[in-house]
Amino acid sequence: MDGCAADIDPITKGVTTRDMVLWLRDESGLDYDQVIDEYAGKTSNWLHLGMKKPGMKKARKETLLFRDGKYSLFV
């Protein structure tokens, strides 16, 4: 609703959504709110990137997995 999130597919051959989450979390320096590696089937996999909303004091810096309808911490 605030335009602070996007679903992203990797376009570089050999780069996975897992690779993207690790880069965002460990190397990018972005002040993201949430990064979610979402998987809804063999052909449906994407990365959800949510940035801090206007008025939020601090980003949560959450990294999550979404599998089989459930969220868990990304490790």
N, C-alpha and C positions, 0 to 999 in steps of 0.2 A: 504494500500500500504506500510505502514511502519511497519506493524505487531504489532500495539499498541492497538488493540481492539479485543474483543471476544464477541460472543453471548453465554449466559449461561442459562441453565435450572436448577431450584432447584431440588436437588435429595433427600432431607430430607422430609419425609412425613409431610404435614401440613405447610411447609414453602412455601410462595408465592413469586412471583417476587416483589411484594410490600414490603414484609418483607426484602428482600434482598436490595432493594433500600434504605429503611430506615436505615438498618444497615450500608451500605456503606457510606451514607451521614452523619449519626449522630454518629457512633461509631468506624468505621474501622480505621480512621486516614490515609487512602490511599490518595495520591495526584492525584486523578482521574481527567480527563478532562470532560467526560460526562458519565452519567448513565441514560439509557433510559429503562423504563418499556414498552415493545412493545407487543401489542396485535393485532393479525390479524384474530381472529376468536375463536370460542369456544375451539378448540383444539390446537391453535397456540399462545403461550404466552412465551416470553423469556425476559431476561435482556441483554441489550447491555452495555458493559463496555469498555469505551475508556480511555486509559491512555495518559498522556502528550507525544506528539511527540518529537523526537529529535529536538533540536533547538528552541522549544517553551519556552518562558521565564517564563510563568505562566499558570498553568492549569485553565480552566474556572470554574471548579467545578459545572457544570450544572447537574441538575436532571430534567428529562423530562418524559412525558407520550406520547405514540404514540397510538392514537385511531382513527378509521375511517379515516385513511389516513392523520391525522393532528397531529402536535406536540403541546403540551402545557406544562406549568410548572407543575412539580410534587408537590403536596401539602400534 
